[in-house]
Amino acid sequence: MACNERCPFCNVPAEDYAQPTPTVDATMAELEEFIATGEQTLTISGGEPTLLRKRLVTVIATARARGIQNVELQTNAVLIDEKYADELAKAGLTSAFVSLLSHLPEHHDALAGLAGAFPKCIRGIAAMRAAGIAVTLNPVVAFQTQALLPAYVRFVTDRLPGVSTISLSAVQPHGRAGRDGHEDQLLPDYAVLGPAVKEARQIAAERNLTIVNPY
């Protein structure tokens, strides 16, 4: 659960865990339990899994070698450059679910809680696409970005070729967003978000982009 960002809306903040990072043995034991279920899609999430580069690559390679067909990485992508993306692809990573929180750098960085995160995230997305890894974007819509969703869709189709899916979610009053006293600055107004989602879906349809989980 360790993370290099501090999203103010995080549902599973690192501070809620007495041991943010499990041991290698615990990780591999959990993987073995998963493999035994026979499931064919493994999702690796956090926190931020890319912080543990060697372990992440080992888990992906082991899962694929043991017959798991689909391995997805949930990531903020800020640590992923071309070399890292190539390692992930060679290990067998099939897809990534990336938290690109806004198409505007100032909004993305504020919602990620990390200055300078935006260009690094864009670099990570491009590197993974170049390595043949499918990418789905996850903008967690907040109060300050709710009306900008149509522009976000345009940005993705214009600037991030090869990205074909956006999975929408919205800030919920849980985790940090439910206890830090900033709910009024984070929670979207569905009267504003609703029309924005409809417009975004129309633009996406015109540009062959898929939007899933529409609120």
ZADREN-215330 format. One line per field, with one value per residue (C-alpha): residue number from 0; y, z, x. Coordinates in pm, 1 decimal. Layout:
ZADREN-215330
n = [NUM:...]
north = [Y:...]
up = [Z:...]
east = [X:...]
***
This chain:
ZADREN-215330
n = [0:1:2:3:4:5:6:7:8:9:10:11:12:13:14:15:16:17:18:19:20:21:22:23:24:25:26:27:28:29:30:31:32:33:34:35:36:37:38:39:40:41:42:43:44:45:46:47:48:49:50:51:52:53:54:55:56:57:58:59:60:61:62:63:64:65:66:67:68:69:70:71:72:73:74:75:76:77:78:79:80:81:82:83:84:85:86:87:88:89:90:91:92:93:94:95:96:97:98:99:100:101:102:103:104:105:106:107:108:109:110:111:112:113:114:115:116:117:118:119:120:121:122:123:124:125:126:127:128:129:130:131:132:133:134:135:136:137:138:139:140:141:142:143:144:145:146:147:148:149:150:151:152:153:154:155:156:157:158:159:160:161:162:163:164:165:166:167:168:169:170:171:172:173:174:175:176:177:178:179:180:181:182:183:184:185:186:187:188:189:190:191:192:193:194:195:196:197:198:199:200:201:202:203:204:205:206:207:208:209:210:211:212:213:214]
north = [0.0:233.6:510.8:794.5:1012.2:1149.3:1180.4:1376.6:1145.4:811.5:533.7:313.6:552.4:409.3:554.9:311.9:13.4:-87.9:-264.7:-78.7:-321.7:-700.5:-924.1:-1089.5:-1426.4:-1295.4:-1154.5:-1478.5:-1683.7:-1466.3:-1513.8:-1891.3:-1880.3:-1681.7:-1917.1:-2210.2:-2056.5:-2101.4:-1742.8:-1598.8:-1227.9:-1101.1:-736.3:-593.6:-284.2:-80.6:178.3:200.5:-135.0:19.1:125.5:-238.6:-287.3:-622.1:-776.7:-644.4:-788.3:-1121.8:-1142.8:-1067.1:-1315.7:-1586.6:-1537.2:-1558.3:-1859.0:-2036.3:-1990.4:-1666.5:-1508.4:-1150.1:-945.3:-587.5:-325.7:-43.1:245.3:620.1:557.7:832.2:593.6:420.4:515.6:327.2:83.7:5.3:-37.1:-280.0:-483.1:-501.5:-603.2:-871.8:-1008.1:-1047.3:-749.5:-731.6:-411.5:-110.1:93.0:440.5:726.6:1020.3:1245.7:1544.2:1669.5:1992.4:1958.0:2177.7:1974.9:1641.1:1732.0:1870.9:1557.9:1333.8:1525.6:1534.1:1831.3:1749.0:1425.0:1511.3:1491.9:1177.6:1013.6:1104.9:964.2:639.8:602.8:659.6:417.3:140.1:187.7:178.1:-148.9:-300.6:-280.4:-188.8:120.5:221.2:565.1:632.3:996.1:1009.9:1301.6:1567.1:1896.9:2095.1:1863.5:1762.5:2012.8:1943.3:1580.6:1651.0:1833.1:1537.4:1304.3:1533.5:1546.4:1167.4:1115.8:1399.5:1346.4:982.3:767.3:402.7:461.8:331.7:313.7:549.9:414.2:681.8:702.9:989.2:1099.3:934.5:1043.5:760.5:736.6:1075.3:1242.4:1141.2:1267.2:1543.5:1818.1:1890.8:1714.4:2035.1:2085.9:1730.4:1573.8:1637.0:1789.9:1531.1:1802.8:1926.6:1590.8:1426.5:1653.7:1646.6:1265.5:1269.3:1513.7:1317.6:993.2:1157.9:1288.0:949.2:770.0:1006.6:937.6:558.2:584.6:361.6:502.4:246.1:283.1:600.7:770.3]
up = [0.0:-5.1:-262.0:-412.5:-456.9:-196.1:-364.7:-135.0:-231.9:-179.6:-58.8:66.8:206.3:316.8:664.6:727.7:707.8:988.0:729.3:397.3:216.7:268.9:263.3:-58.2:83.8:166.5:-184.2:-352.1:-120.8:-214.9:-581.8:-537.2:-375.6:-671.1:-928.6:-753.3:-813.9:-1189.0:-1259.4:-1580.1:-1499.2:-1229.1:-1122.9:-937.6:-740.2:-438.6:-326.2:-615.9:-732.7:-954.0:-641.1:-607.6:-955.5:-913.2:-722.2:-970.4:-1270.3:-1088.2:-1002.5:-1360.1:-1511.2:-1262.1:-1322.1:-1698.7:-1678.3:-1463.5:-1723.4:-1630.0:-1958.0:-1849.6:-1603.9:-1538.8:-1350.4:-1169.8:-1157.0:-1153.2:-1418.1:-1296.7:-1253.9:-1588.0:-1863.3:-2183.4:-2013.5:-1733.1:-1981.4:-2185.3:-1870.5:-1789.4:-2143.3:-2158.0:-1824.3:-1982.2:-1863.8:-2088.2:-1971.5:-1743.8:-1565.4:-1530.0:-1307.2:-1545.5:-1329.4:-1560.5:-1895.8:-1723.5:-1543.7:-1250.0:-1180.5:-1226.3:-990.4:-726.4:-733.8:-734.2:-447.2:-633.3:-810.5:-1159.6:-1183.6:-1507.9:-1763.4:-1597.6:-1617.4:-1985.9:-2046.1:-1872.1:-2078.9:-2404.2:-2301.6:-2222.1:-2543.5:-2737.5:-2560.7:-2671.4:-2335.8:-2356.8:-2150.0:-1990.4:-1830.8:-1502.1:-1435.6:-1082.2:-1138.0:-867.2:-810.2:-996.3:-1299.1:-1332.5:-1606.2:-1798.3:-1884.1:-2252.2:-2291.5:-2126.5:-2389.0:-2668.3:-2515.8:-2499.8:-2861.5:-2984.1:-2768.5:-2659.1:-2971.0:-2898.4:-2582.6:-2659.2:-2320.8:-2034.2:-1711.8:-1519.6:-1145.2:-911.1:-577.3:-293.9:73.9:191.0:298.1:294.4:119.2:403.9:692.0:591.4:591.5:218.7:99.4:-39.2:-252.6:-382.1:-417.5:-758.1:-804.1:-1001.1:-1149.2:-1323.4:-1375.2:-1535.0:-1841.1:-1870.0:-1884.1:-2154.6:-2366.4:-2307.7:-2415.9:-2734.8:-2820.0:-2738.2:-2967.0:-3251.4:-3199.6:-3147.0:-2780.2:-2524.4:-2193.0:-1928.2:-1580.2:-1679.6:-1378.1]
east = [0.0:302.6:260.5:463.8:154.8:-81.6:-417.5:-650.8:-938.4:-757.4:-989.4:-703.6:-441.0:-108.5:-148.2:-435.8:-199.0:35.2:253.7:216.1:449.4:421.4:725.8:835.6:734.0:386.2:346.9:451.1:227.9:-67.4:18.3:26.8:-316.6:-447.3:-295.8:-463.4:-807.5:-772.6:-874.2:-732.8:-709.7:-474.8:-489.6:-190.3:-281.7:-171.3:-68.9:174.4:313.5:584.5:775.0:885.0:1028.1:1204.7:913.7:656.8:839.6:881.2:510.7:407.0:651.9:555.7:185.0:220.6:454.2:196.2:-76.4:-254.4:-358.6:-423.5:-218.2:-326.2:-127.3:-306.6:-59.8:-5.9:267.3:502.3:797.7:754.4:996.8:1077.8:1315.6:1070.2:784.3:994.0:1068.9:699.4:609.3:879.6:758.1:414.7:208.7:-96.7:-268.4:-241.4:-508.2:-359.2:-471.7:-448.7:-663.4:-692.1:-568.4:-461.1:-124.2:-222.9:-537.7:-366.7:-82.2:-319.3:-534.5:-226.9:-73.0:258.6:413.0:538.4:341.5:159.4:443.5:578.4:236.0:205.7:554.2:456.5:140.6:330.8:605.7:360.9:170.3:498.4:581.3:250.3:72.4:-297.5:-383.7:-713.1:-726.9:-902.5:-987.1:-1127.0:-1362.5:-1354.2:-1531.7:-1264.9:-1261.6:-1626.6:-1717.1:-1394.6:-1466.2:-1550.2:-1218.0:-1042.5:-1188.5:-1071.6:-723.6:-700.1:-800.2:-576.2:-266.8:-262.2:-297.7:-352.4:-552.8:-899.9:-1075.4:-1156.8:-1303.3:-1487.0:-1509.1:-1591.1:-1452.3:-1644.9:-1657.9:-1431.3:-1069.1:-895.8:-1188.8:-1415.7:-1209.6:-972.1:-1233.5:-1203.2:-1517.8:-1667.8:-1355.2:-1344.8:-1689.6:-1847.1:-2189.5:-2384.2:-2604.9:-2290.6:-2123.2:-2427.4:-2444.5:-2064.2:-2068.9:-2336.5:-2134.9:-1814.5:-1982.6:-2106.7:-1760.2:-1608.3:-1853.4:-1766.7:-1395.5:-1411.4:-1318.1:-1491.5:-1612.9:-1704.5:-1862.2:-2046.1:-2203.6]
***
